[in-house]
Amino acid sequence: MKKLSLSKKEKKNLTRILIALGLFLVVFILDKILVLGDVFSGNFGWIFPFCLYLIIYLIIGYDVIWRAIRNICHGRVFDENFLMCVATLGAFGLAIYRGATGQHIEGFDEACAVLLFYQIGEFFQVYATGKSRRTISELMDIRPDYANLIKDGSIVVVDPSEIKAGDIILVRPGEKVPLDGVVTKGTTTLDTKALTGESLPQEVSINSNIISGSVNISSQIEMRVTKEFYNSTVSKILDLVESASDKKSKAENFITKFSKYYTPIVVILALLIAIIPSIITSDWSTWIYRALSFLVVSCPCALVISVPLTFFAGIGTASKYNILIKGSNYLEKLNQANIFVFDKTGTLTKGNFVITKIIPEDKKDEILHLAAIAEHNSDHPIAKAITSKYTKNIDNDYTLTNIAGLGIVANKGKDSIYCGNEKLMKKYNIPYVKEADLGTVVYVARNQEFIGSFLIEDEIKNEAKETIAELKALDCKTIMLTGDNDAIAKNVASKLSLSDYKSSLLPQDKVSELENMLKAKGKKDVLCFVGDGINDAPALIRSDIGIAMGGLGSDAAIEASDIVLMKDDLKSISIAKRIAKKTMRIVSQNIIVSIAVKIAILILSVFGITNMWFSVFGDVGVAVLAILNAMRVNSKY
């Protein structure tokens, strides 16, 4: 069995609750057996049970009384502390009145029970919140404490915020990488598990880009800082996590407004219940007792505590799976999301393009040589596939002209090389031989003469089919946007069983297509765009929910998206969807059950059918059940 993890403050509070509970049970049992009010005869026999219960009351409720007084002094009168104090002190006063007038003493035990169970509910709430907070704190542990600045040949330990872009810093084995940068000296292995959830270490060497928050495992390295701390990856992630609770869901905003007006109304109703029937019947004792019971059960603890706690637990659980959600409003929206639009390259596919076929084979070296000249200066995945395949020397004195959506033209004097798709060949009226195989076909020509072509293919991610199937099982529509031709897009869509796809899209066309989808969707539909976070910032911003995959190295991803999947794994989408669905289900359960039970006991208490013990259950009992229910969000997914 897993050991209960408690903070020092939580342990102290639990000890206080257990002591008060033990004393209460002893006094309560003795009271029922011996009737403590009758131990001493006369009109002052009530003083003995009063003193015993008062000790328990002060042990368990001193902080509630103090918070009520402090809040009243600050102008915040109507809250749960005020209701608890009025109800319990009123019960004490009523018990004293009954004892002094020779009636059966009733109220001391109930007043103590109200505060005792209220504190138990508070303990569960603090523990549940702390558990979610600790999950997030594990992520927050990526914050670097210092940086080793190399200055004038010596090493100075400084705060990371003091480092400027261009400075050289030293990172020793076991230290956190404090800022984003490029390795300038040494080779090492980095642990990126805290950032991406990836257990396999990452090998880096000179000219490798590394991001802050990683841990240096094996060797000492020097690196040139490329971003100052406020703009670094680790800083952006920390800001995102810290501000997650600021963006509230509709349910949380409703509860905040509800409690603002609800509490004063129930206090007024309690006064009316105590005064009007008492004037009519002259039975002040009975109606004051019913009014106090009404106050106890009317406390909105179950709603005020459990709803924000459930969302907080949802965000905390998501962070455990390396999913950063910027606020509970996005968690609420994700539950409603029923249209998922995916970018293809790097999202549904691995993005590691490889050349699988060269036509004609006898011109292989010439075709690769010409293509490498045209593509050697590009960072595009297709260009990297070409340059990695051709390992010989490349002429780099050509003037390269990139033609958006078509390809590249390389010129040197009268020599021209054309490397691109069919549209490029057509634009320059170059006769070419069309390649029928599925994949990305790159055509190569020189001085208006067609030389050949090669086929480049991108692997579908292993988890893509499973993720799409799970989303479809949740009645979600799945759509792919790609710049590839229709044949390639149709092939990928067929393999993944996508609902629809749009092909042959230029970069600007993707946003236009997304705009059309947003206009066409129904009022209750919620559209998610899932991209790799590098070139998809406009689409991420424009969609109802922007989800950036593996976007840790991209400023655009963290700033433009609403949800960041720190690990480049499509399964995180379905996990996030399941977390959102369970979170909202629990929120609905807590709201419906809490209100239903409270209304029932409120009516029964007014008519005297239930006593204050039922009111205790109606308030604190339901709150504890709601909190325990909220903790179910922290399960495995």
C-alpha positions as CSV (number, residue, x, y, z in Angstrom):
1,M,0.0,0.0,0.0
2,K,1.3,3.4,-0.9
3,K,2.3,5.6,2.1
4,L,0.3,8.7,2.7
5,S,2.4,11.7,1.8
6,L,1.7,14.7,4.1
7,S,3.4,18.0,4.6
8,K,4.5,19.2,8.1
9,K,1.4,21.5,8.3
10,E,-0.9,18.7,7.1
11,K,0.5,16.3,9.8
12,K,0.0,18.9,12.5
13,N,-3.6,19.5,11.4
14,L,-4.4,15.8,11.2
15,T,-3.0,15.4,14.7
16,R,-5.3,18.1,16.0
17,I,-8.3,16.6,14.3
18,L,-7.6,13.1,15.7
19,I,-7.1,14.6,19.3
20,A,-10.4,16.5,19.0
21,L,-12.2,13.5,17.6
22,G,-11.0,11.2,20.4
23,L,-12.0,13.7,23.1
24,F,-15.4,14.2,21.4
25,L,-16.1,10.5,21.2
26,V,-15.3,10.1,24.9
27,V,-17.4,13.0,26.0
28,F,-20.2,12.2,23.6
29,I,-20.5,8.6,24.8
30,L,-20.3,9.6,28.5
31,D,-23.0,12.2,27.8
32,K,-25.3,9.6,26.3
33,I,-24.7,7.1,29.2
34,L,-24.6,9.4,32.2
35,V,-26.3,12.6,30.8
36,L,-23.6,15.1,31.8
37,G,-26.2,17.8,32.4
38,D,-27.7,15.9,35.3
39,V,-24.4,15.1,37.0
40,F,-24.7,18.3,39.1
41,S,-28.2,19.2,40.3
42,G,-29.7,22.7,40.0
43,N,-30.0,25.3,37.3
44,F,-26.3,25.3,36.7
45,G,-25.9,21.7,35.8
46,W,-25.4,22.7,32.1
47,I,-22.0,24.3,33.0
48,F,-20.3,20.8,33.3
49,P,-21.0,19.6,29.8
50,F,-20.6,23.1,28.5
51,C,-17.0,23.3,29.7
52,L,-16.1,19.8,28.4
53,Y,-17.6,20.5,24.9
54,L,-16.1,24.0,24.9
55,I,-12.6,22.6,25.2
56,I,-13.2,20.4,22.2
57,Y,-14.8,23.3,20.3
58,L,-11.8,25.6,20.8
59,I,-9.3,22.8,19.9
60,I,-11.0,22.1,16.6
61,G,-12.5,25.5,15.7
62,Y,-10.1,28.3,16.9
63,D,-8.9,28.9,13.4
64,V,-12.4,29.0,11.9
65,I,-13.4,31.6,14.5
66,W,-10.2,33.6,13.8
67,R,-10.8,33.6,10.0
68,A,-14.4,34.7,10.5
69,I,-13.3,37.7,12.6
70,R,-10.5,38.6,10.3
71,N,-12.7,38.4,7.2
72,I,-15.4,40.5,8.9
73,C,-12.8,43.2,9.7
74,H,-11.8,43.2,6.0
75,G,-15.4,43.5,4.8
76,R,-15.8,39.9,3.7
77,V,-18.7,38.9,6.0
78,F,-20.6,36.2,4.2
79,D,-18.4,33.1,3.8
80,E,-18.3,29.6,5.1
81,N,-16.4,30.6,8.2
82,F,-19.1,33.1,9.1
83,L,-21.8,30.5,8.6
84,M,-20.0,27.9,10.7
85,C,-19.5,30.4,13.6
86,V,-23.1,31.6,13.6
87,A,-24.5,28.1,13.4
88,T,-22.2,26.6,16.1
89,L,-22.1,29.5,18.5
90,G,-25.8,29.8,18.1
91,A,-26.1,26.1,19.0
92,F,-24.0,26.7,22.1
93,G,-26.2,29.6,23.1
94,L,-29.4,27.6,22.5
95,A,-28.0,24.7,24.7
96,I,-27.1,27.2,27.5
97,Y,-30.7,28.7,27.3
98,R,-32.3,25.2,27.5
99,G,-30.0,24.2,30.4
100,A,-30.7,27.4,32.3
101,T,-34.5,27.1,31.8
102,G,-34.5,23.4,32.9
103,Q,-35.1,22.0,29.4
104,H,-33.3,19.0,27.9
105,I,-29.9,20.2,26.8
106,E,-29.3,20.0,23.1
107,G,-26.7,21.7,20.9
108,F,-23.3,21.3,22.6
109,D,-22.5,18.0,20.9
110,E,-23.9,19.1,17.5
111,A,-21.9,22.4,17.5
112,C,-18.7,20.4,18.1
113,A,-19.6,17.8,15.5
114,V,-20.3,20.5,12.9
115,L,-16.8,22.0,13.3
116,L,-15.1,18.6,13.6
117,F,-16.5,17.3,10.4
118,Y,-16.0,20.7,8.7
119,Q,-12.3,20.4,9.6
120,I,-12.1,16.8,8.3
121,G,-13.6,18.1,5.0
122,E,-11.0,20.9,4.9
123,F,-8.2,18.4,5.6
124,F,-9.3,16.2,2.6
125,Q,-9.5,19.3,0.4
126,V,-6.0,20.5,1.4
127,Y,-4.6,17.1,1.0
128,A,-6.1,16.6,-2.5
129,T,-5.0,20.1,-3.6
130,G,-1.5,19.4,-2.2
131,K,-1.3,16.1,-4.1
132,S,-2.1,17.9,-7.4
133,R,0.2,20.7,-6.5
134,R,3.0,18.3,-5.8
135,T,2.5,16.7,-9.2
136,I,2.9,20.1,-10.8
137,S,5.8,21.0,-8.5
138,E,7.7,18.0,-9.9
139,L,7.5,19.7,-13.3
140,M,8.4,23.1,-11.7
141,D,11.7,21.4,-10.5
142,I,13.1,22.1,-13.9
143,R,13.8,25.7,-12.8
144,P,17.6,26.2,-12.8
145,D,19.2,27.7,-9.6
146,Y,22.4,29.1,-11.2
147,A,24.6,29.4,-14.3
148,N,28.4,29.1,-14.6
149,L,29.4,32.1,-16.7
150,I,32.8,31.9,-18.4
151,K,34.2,35.5,-18.2
152,D,37.8,36.5,-18.9
153,G,39.0,32.9,-18.6
154,S,37.4,32.3,-15.2
155,I,34.1,30.9,-14.1
156,V,31.6,33.0,-12.2
157,V,28.4,31.5,-10.7
158,V,25.5,33.9,-11.4
159,D,21.7,33.9,-11.5
160,P,20.4,32.7,-14.9
161,S,18.5,35.9,-15.3
162,E,21.9,37.8,-15.5
163,I,23.1,35.9,-18.5
164,K,22.9,37.6,-21.9
165,A,22.4,36.1,-25.3
166,G,25.9,35.3,-26.8
167,D,27.5,34.6,-23.4
168,I,29.4,31.3,-23.0
169,I,28.5,29.2,-20.0
170,L,29.8,25.9,-18.6
171,V,27.5,23.0,-17.7
172,R,29.0,20.3,-15.5
173,P,27.7,16.7,-15.1
174,G,24.7,16.6,-12.8
175,E,23.8,20.2,-13.4
176,K,20.6,21.5,-15.1
177,V,21.0,23.3,-18.4
178,P,20.0,26.9,-17.3
179,L,19.3,28.5,-20.7
180,D,18.7,27.6,-24.3
181,G,21.8,27.5,-26.4
182,V,24.2,25.8,-28.8
183,V,27.1,23.5,-27.7
184,T,30.5,25.1,-28.5
185,K,32.8,22.6,-26.8
186,G,32.5,18.9,-25.7
187,T,30.0,16.1,-26.1
188,T,27.6,14.7,-23.5
189,T,24.3,13.0,-22.8
190,L,21.2,14.9,-21.6
191,D,18.3,13.7,-19.5
192,T,15.2,15.4,-20.9
193,K,12.7,13.3,-19.0
194,A,11.4,16.2,-16.9
195,L,10.6,18.1,-20.1
196,T,9.4,15.4,-22.5
197,G,8.7,12.3,-20.5
198,E,11.2,10.6,-22.8
199,S,13.3,8.1,-20.7
200,L,16.0,7.6,-23.4
201,P,18.9,10.1,-23.0
202,Q,19.8,12.5,-25.8
203,E,23.3,12.6,-27.2
204,V,24.6,16.2,-28.0
205,S,27.9,17.5,-29.5
206,I,29.3,20.7,-31.0
207,N,26.6,22.7,-32.8
208,S,23.8,20.8,-31.2
209,N,20.9,22.9,-30.0
210,I,19.9,22.2,-26.4
211,I,17.0,23.6,-24.3
212,S,16.9,24.7,-20.7
213,G,15.6,22.3,-18.1
214,S,17.6,19.3,-19.4
215,V,20.0,17.7,-17.0
216,N,23.6,17.1,-18.1
217,I,24.5,13.4,-17.3
218,S,27.9,12.5,-18.5
219,S,30.5,15.1,-19.5
220,Q,31.3,18.8,-19.1
221,I,30.3,21.0,-22.0
222,E,30.4,24.7,-22.9
223,M,27.5,26.4,-24.7
224,R,26.7,29.7,-26.3
225,V,23.4,31.1,-24.9
226,T,20.9,31.9,-27.6
227,K,18.0,33.2,-25.5
228,E,17.9,35.2,-22.2
229,F,16.2,33.6,-19.3
230,Y,12.9,35.4,-19.6
231,N,12.6,34.1,-23.2
232,S,14.0,30.6,-22.6
233,T,12.0,27.4,-22.9
234,V,12.1,26.6,-19.2
235,S,10.9,30.1,-18.3
236,K,8.0,29.9,-20.7
237,I,6.9,26.5,-19.4
238,L,7.1,27.8,-15.8
239,D,5.0,30.8,-16.6
240,L,2.5,28.6,-18.4
241,V,2.1,26.3,-15.3
242,E,2.0,29.1,-12.8
243,S,-0.8,31.0,-14.7
244,A,-2.9,27.9,-15.4
245,S,-5.2,28.6,-12.5
246,D,-5.9,32.1,-13.7
247,K,-8.1,31.0,-16.7
248,K,-11.3,29.7,-15.0
249,S,-13.9,27.5,-16.6
250,K,-17.6,28.5,-16.9
251,A,-18.4,26.1,-14.1
252,E,-15.9,27.8,-11.8
253,N,-17.1,31.3,-12.7
254,F,-20.7,30.1,-12.0
255,I,-19.8,28.8,-8.6
256,T,-18.0,32.0,-7.7
257,K,-21.0,34.1,-8.6
258,F,-23.4,31.6,-7.0
259,S,-21.7,31.7,-3.6
260,K,-21.5,35.5,-3.7
261,Y,-25.3,35.9,-3.7
262,Y,-26.2,32.6,-2.2
263,T,-24.7,33.0,1.3
264,P,-26.4,36.4,2.2
265,I,-29.7,35.0,0.9
266,V,-29.6,31.9,3.2
267,V,-28.6,34.0,6.2
268,I,-31.7,36.2,5.6
269,L,-33.9,33.1,5.2
270,A,-32.5,31.6,8.4
271,L,-33.4,34.8,10.3
272,L,-36.9,34.7,8.9
273,I,-37.2,31.1,9.9
274,A,-36.1,31.9,13.4
275,I,-38.2,35.0,13.9
276,I,-41.5,34.8,12.0
277,P,-42.7,31.3,13.2
278,S,-41.4,32.1,16.7
279,I,-43.6,35.2,16.9
280,I,-46.6,33.2,15.8
281,T,-46.0,30.2,18.0
282,S,-43.9,31.7,20.8
283,D,-41.7,28.6,20.6
284,W,-38.4,30.5,20.1
285,S,-36.2,27.5,21.1
286,T,-37.6,25.2,18.4
287,W,-37.5,27.6,15.6
288,I,-34.0,29.0,16.4
289,Y,-32.8,25.4,16.5
290,R,-34.3,24.8,13.0
291,A,-32.8,28.0,11.7
292,L,-29.4,27.0,13.0
293,S,-29.8,23.6,11.3
294,F,-30.8,25.5,8.1
295,L,-27.6,27.5,8.3
296,V,-25.4,24.5,8.8
297,V,-26.7,22.6,5.8
298,S,-26.8,25.8,3.6
299,C,-23.0,26.3,3.7
300,P,-21.9,25.9,0.0
301,C,-18.6,24.1,0.9
302,A,-19.2,21.1,-1.3
303,L,-19.5,23.4,-4.4
304,V,-17.0,26.1,-3.5
305,I,-14.3,23.5,-2.6
306,S,-14.9,20.6,-4.9
307,V,-15.4,22.2,-8.3
308,P,-12.1,24.2,-8.4
309,L,-10.4,21.3,-6.8
310,T,-11.6,18.9,-9.5
311,F,-10.2,21.2,-12.3
312,F,-7.0,21.7,-10.4
313,A,-6.6,17.9,-10.1
314,G,-7.3,17.5,-13.8
315,I,-4.6,20.0,-14.7
316,G,-2.2,18.4,-12.2
317,T,-2.9,14.9,-13.6
318,A,-2.4,16.1,-17.2
319,S,1.0,17.6,-16.2
320,K,2.0,14.1,-14.8
321,Y,1.6,12.9,-18.4
322,N,3.7,15.8,-19.7
323,I,0.6,17.6,-21.0
324,L,0.5,21.4,-20.2
325,I,-3.0,22.8,-20.1
326,K,-3.1,26.6,-19.8
327,G,-6.3,26.8,-17.8
328,S,-9.4,25.0,-16.6
329,N,-11.4,26.7,-19.4
330,Y,-9.4,24.7,-22.0
331,L,-9.9,21.5,-20.0
332,E,-13.7,22.2,-20.1
333,K,-13.5,23.0,-23.9
334,L,-11.4,19.9,-24.6
335,N,-14.2,17.8,-23.1
336,Q,-16.6,19.3,-25.7
337,A,-14.1,19.0,-28.6
338,N,-15.5,16.9,-31.4
339,I,-13.5,18.1,-34.4
340,F,-9.8,17.4,-34.5
341,V,-7.8,18.9,-37.4
342,F,-4.3,17.5,-37.8
343,D,-1.3,18.9,-39.7
344,K,0.3,15.9,-41.5
345,T,4.1,16.3,-41.5
346,G,5.6,15.9,-38.1
347,T,2.2,15.4,-36.5
348,L,0.6,12.3,-38.0
349,T,3.9,11.3,-39.6
350,K,7.4,11.2,-38.2
351,G,8.7,13.9,-40.5
352,N,11.9,11.9,-41.2
353,F,11.7,11.8,-45.0
354,V,13.8,9.3,-46.8
355,I,14.5,8.7,-50.5
356,T,13.0,5.4,-51.5
357,K,13.3,5.4,-55.3
358,I,15.3,7.3,-58.0
359,I,14.2,7.3,-61.6
360,P,16.1,6.5,-63.8
361,E,18.5,4.5,-61.6
362,D,21.4,4.9,-64.0
363,K,21.4,8.7,-63.5
364,K,21.2,8.3,-59.7
365,D,24.4,10.2,-58.9
366,E,23.7,13.1,-61.3
367,I,20.1,13.5,-60.0
368,L,21.3,13.5,-56.4
369,H,24.2,15.9,-57.2
370,L,21.9,18.5,-58.9
371,A,19.2,18.2,-56.2
372,A,21.8,18.6,-53.4
373,I,23.1,21.8,-55.1
374,A,19.6,23.3,-55.1
375,E,18.6,22.1,-51.6
376,H,21.9,22.3,-49.6
377,N,20.9,25.6,-48.0
378,S,17.4,24.6,-46.9
379,D,16.2,23.3,-43.5
380,H,13.1,21.7,-45.0
381,P,12.8,18.0,-44.1
382,I,12.8,17.0,-47.8
383,A,16.0,19.0,-48.4
384,K,17.6,17.2,-45.4
385,A,16.6,13.8,-46.9
386,I,18.4,14.8,-50.1
387,T,21.6,16.2,-48.6
388,S,21.9,13.3,-46.2
389,K,21.7,10.9,-49.1
390,Y,24.4,12.7,-51.2
391,T,27.7,12.6,-49.2
392,K,30.1,14.1,-51.8
393,N,31.2,17.7,-52.2
394,I,28.5,20.2,-53.2
395,D,28.9,23.3,-55.4
396,N,27.8,26.2,-53.1
397,D,28.4,29.1,-55.5
398,Y,24.9,28.9,-57.1
399,T,22.3,31.6,-56.5
400,L,19.3,29.9,-54.9
401,T,15.7,31.1,-55.4
402,N,13.0,29.6,-53.4
403,I,9.6,29.6,-55.1
404,A,6.9,29.1,-52.4
405,G,4.9,25.9,-52.9
406,L,6.9,24.9,-56.0
407,G,10.6,24.2,-55.3
408,I,14.0,25.8,-55.8
409,V,15.8,27.2,-58.9
410,A,19.6,27.4,-58.7
411,N,21.5,29.7,-61.1
412,K,25.2,30.2,-61.9
413,G,25.8,32.1,-65.1
414,K,23.9,30.3,-67.9
415,D,23.6,27.1,-65.8
416,S,20.1,26.6,-64.2
417,I,19.0,23.7,-62.0
418,Y,15.3,23.2,-61.3
419,C,14.3,21.0,-58.3
420,G,10.7,20.8,-57.2
421,N,7.2,19.4,-57.8
422,E,5.1,19.1,-61.0
423,K,4.0,22.7,-60.7
424,L,7.7,23.9,-61.0
425,M,8.2,21.9,-64.2
426,K,5.0,23.3,-65.6
427,K,5.9,26.9,-64.6
428,Y,9.1,26.7,-66.7
429,N,7.5,24.6,-69.5
430,I,9.9,21.7,-68.9
431,P,8.7,18.4,-70.4
432,Y,8.9,15.7,-67.6
433,V,8.0,12.1,-67.0
434,K,5.3,11.8,-64.4
435,E,6.0,9.4,-61.5
436,A,2.9,7.4,-60.6
437,D,4.0,5.9,-57.2
438,L,2.6,7.3,-54.0
439,G,4.8,9.6,-52.1
440,T,6.4,13.0,-52.5
441,V,7.9,13.2,-56.0
442,V,10.8,15.6,-56.6
443,Y,11.5,16.4,-60.2
444,V,15.0,17.5,-61.3
445,A,15.9,19.4,-64.5
446,R,18.9,21.3,-65.9
447,N,18.8,24.0,-68.5
448,Q,15.2,23.2,-69.5
449,E,16.1,19.5,-69.9
450,F,14.4,16.9,-67.6
451,I,17.0,14.7,-65.9
452,G,14.9,12.5,-63.6
453,S,13.0,12.3,-60.3
454,F,13.1,10.6,-57.0
455,L,10.4,9.5,-54.5
456,I,10.5,10.6,-50.9
457,E,8.2,9.1,-48.3
458,D,7.4,10.0,-44.7
459,E,6.6,7.3,-42.2
460,I,3.3,7.3,-40.3
461,K,3.8,7.5,-36.6
462,N,3.2,4.1,-34.8
463,E,0.6,5.5,-32.4
464,A,-1.3,7.5,-35.1
465,K,-3.8,4.8,-36.0
466,E,-4.6,4.0,-32.4
467,T,-5.1,7.6,-31.5
468,I,-7.4,8.3,-34.5
469,A,-9.5,5.2,-33.7
470,E,-9.9,6.3,-30.1
471,L,-11.0,9.8,-31.1
472,K,-13.5,8.3,-33.5
473,A,-14.8,6.0,-30.8
474,L,-15.5,9.2,-28.8
475,D,-17.6,10.5,-31.8
476,C,-15.0,12.9,-32.9
477,K,-14.4,13.9,-36.5
478,T,-10.8,13.7,-37.6
479,I,-9.4,15.8,-40.6
480,M,-5.9,16.1,-42.0
481,L,-4.5,19.1,-43.8
482,T,-1.4,18.7,-46.0
483,G,0.5,20.3,-48.8
484,D,1.1,16.8,-50.4
485,N,-0.8,15.9,-53.5
486,D,-4.2,14.2,-53.4
487,A,-2.9,10.7,-54.0
488,I,-0.5,10.8,-51.1
489,A,-3.0,12.5,-48.8
490,K,-5.7,9.9,-49.8
491,N,-3.3,7.1,-49.0
492,V,-2.4,8.4,-45.5
493,A,-6.1,9.2,-44.8
494,S,-7.1,5.7,-45.8
495,K,-4.4,4.0,-43.6
496,L,-5.5,6.0,-40.6
497,S,-9.2,5.9,-41.3
498,L,-9.5,9.7,-41.1
499,S,-13.0,11.3,-41.5
500,D,-11.7,13.7,-44.2
501,Y,-8.6,15.3,-45.6
502,K,-7.6,18.4,-47.6
503,S,-4.6,18.1,-49.9
504,S,-2.2,20.3,-52.1
505,L,-2.5,23.2,-49.6
506,L,0.1,26.0,-49.5
507,P,1.0,27.2,-46.0
508,Q,-1.4,30.2,-46.2
509,D,-4.1,27.8,-47.5
510,K,-4.2,25.9,-44.2
511,V,-5.4,28.9,-42.3
512,S,-8.0,29.7,-44.9
513,E,-9.2,26.1,-44.8
514,L,-9.4,26.2,-41.0
515,E,-11.4,29.5,-41.2
516,N,-13.9,27.7,-43.5
517,M,-14.2,24.8,-41.1
518,L,-14.8,27.2,-38.2
519,K,-17.6,29.0,-40.1
520,A,-19.2,25.7,-41.1
521,K,-19.2,24.1,-37.7
522,G,-22.3,24.1,-35.4
523,K,-22.6,26.3,-32.3
524,K,-21.9,23.4,-29.9
525,D,-19.0,22.1,-32.0
526,V,-15.5,22.7,-30.7
527,L,-12.6,22.5,-33.1
528,C,-9.0,21.5,-32.1
529,F,-6.1,22.1,-34.4
530,V,-3.1,19.8,-33.7
531,G,0.3,20.9,-35.2
532,D,4.0,20.5,-34.6
533,G,4.2,24.0,-33.3
534,I,6.8,25.3,-35.6
535,N,5.0,26.5,-38.7
536,D,1.4,26.2,-37.4
537,A,1.2,29.2,-35.0
538,P,-1.6,31.0,-37.0
539,A,-3.7,27.9,-37.1
540,L,-3.1,27.2,-33.4
541,I,-4.2,30.7,-32.4
542,R,-7.3,30.7,-34.7
543,S,-8.7,27.3,-33.6
544,D,-11.0,26.9,-30.6
545,I,-8.2,24.9,-29.0
546,G,-4.7,24.8,-30.3
547,I,-2.6,21.7,-29.4
548,A,1.1,21.9,-30.1
549,M,2.9,18.5,-30.2
550,G,6.5,18.2,-29.0
551,G,6.7,22.0,-29.2
552,L,9.4,22.5,-26.5
553,G,11.9,24.0,-28.8
554,S,9.4,26.4,-30.4
555,D,8.4,29.7,-28.9
556,A,5.5,29.8,-31.3
557,A,4.2,26.5,-29.8
558,I,4.2,27.6,-26.2
559,E,2.8,31.1,-26.9
560,A,0.2,30.3,-29.6
561,S,-1.2,27.0,-28.3
562,D,-3.7,26.4,-25.5
563,I,-2.3,22.9,-24.7
564,V,1.3,21.8,-25.1
565,L,2.2,18.1,-25.5
566,M,5.7,18.1,-24.2
567,K,6.3,14.6,-25.5
568,D,6.0,14.1,-29.2
569,D,3.4,11.4,-28.8
570,L,0.0,11.4,-30.4
571,K,-1.4,9.2,-27.6
572,S,-1.1,12.3,-25.3
573,I,-4.1,13.7,-27.2
574,S,-6.4,10.9,-26.3
575,I,-5.1,10.9,-22.7
576,A,-5.8,14.6,-22.4
577,K,-9.3,14.0,-23.9
578,R,-10.0,11.2,-21.3
579,I,-8.7,13.4,-18.4
580,A,-11.0,16.3,-19.6
581,K,-14.0,14.0,-20.0
582,K,-13.6,12.5,-16.5
583,T,-12.9,15.9,-14.9
584,M,-16.2,17.3,-16.4
585,R,-18.1,14.2,-15.4
586,I,-17.0,14.6,-11.8
587,V,-17.7,18.3,-11.8
588,S,-21.3,17.6,-13.0
589,Q,-21.7,14.8,-10.4
590,N,-20.6,17.1,-7.5
591,I,-22.8,20.0,-8.5
592,I,-26.0,17.9,-9.0
593,V,-25.5,15.7,-5.9
594,S,-24.5,18.6,-3.7
595,I,-27.5,20.8,-4.7
596,A,-30.0,18.0,-4.5
597,V,-28.9,16.8,-1.1
598,K,-28.8,20.3,0.3
599,I,-32.3,21.3,-1.0
600,A,-33.8,18.1,0.4
601,I,-32.3,18.6,3.9
602,L,-33.0,22.3,3.9
603,I,-36.7,21.6,3.4
604,L,-36.7,18.8,6.0
605,S,-34.9,21.0,8.6
606,V,-37.4,23.8,8.1
607,F,-40.3,21.4,9.0
608,G,-38.4,19.9,11.9
609,I,-38.2,16.4,10.3
610,T,-34.4,16.4,10.6
611,N,-32.1,17.7,13.3
612,M,-28.6,19.3,13.2
613,W,-26.9,15.9,12.8
614,F,-28.6,15.5,9.4
615,S,-27.5,19.1,8.6
616,V,-23.9,18.2,9.5
617,F,-24.1,15.4,6.9
618,G,-25.8,17.6,4.4
619,D,-23.0,20.1,4.6
620,V,-19.7,18.5,5.6
621,G,-20.7,14.9,4.7
622,V,-21.5,15.9,1.1
623,A,-18.4,18.1,1.0
624,V,-16.2,15.2,2.0
625,L,-17.8,12.9,-0.5
626,A,-17.4,15.6,-3.3
627,I,-13.7,16.0,-2.4
628,L,-13.1,12.3,-2.4
629,N,-15.0,12.1,-5.8
630,A,-12.8,15.0,-7.1
631,M,-9.6,13.0,-6.2
632,R,-10.7,10.2,-8.6
633,V,-9.3,12.5,-11.4
634,N,-5.9,11.5,-10.2
635,S,-6.2,7.9,-11.5
636,K,-4.3,6.2,-14.3
637,Y,-5.2,6.9,-18.0
